[in-house]
Amino acid sequence: MVFFSHAGDNYSVGNIKVGNTKRVADAICELTGADEFEIVADKDYDMPYNDLIKLATKEAENHEFPTYKGKIDHIAQYTKIYIGGPVWWGTYPRVMFTFFRDYDLSGKTLIPFTTHEGSGLGSADTDLKKVYPKANVLDGFSIYGHECQKADIKDRVAKLIKDY
């Protein structure tokens, strides 16, 4: 499991302590026993929602590669990886593209998922296929951010991942 999540000011759910994507990722890990790597950006994204949208737009337009903390030492041991994030400007946040640049996931089965408020997967799945043409990118899934904050999120996730 690799994911980026954004706590703080979020569209539709307000200021949250645990990001929508992290809630989904934690449910997947609990249900599957998967290891978890959270992409934690070096840049501080804790800002009002409208400022975040402006920053995300700028990063996307400039094809930026924001840095992040940590690393995965033994990526080769994994054959199936869930890859999750919020939809920022139509796809994964740019910090995730930094991770994609840093790790070769060719030959692995990738399961994209996103949290959103109307974008669905955006182009996250097609972007993964472009970045990793030698990976098996499965049809992913998406969950509305406001649904992620509900107590039954684990049950919802269980239904979504049962066929993976």
Protein Blocks (a to p, Z undefined) as FASTA:
>chain_A
ZZdddehjdehklpafbdfklmmmmmmmmmnopacdddddfbdcbdcfklmmmmmmmmmm
nopacddedddfklmlpmbdcdddddeehiacfklmmmmmmpccehiacddddddehlmn
mjmlmmmmmmmmmbccdddddddfklmmpmklmmmmmmmmmmZZ
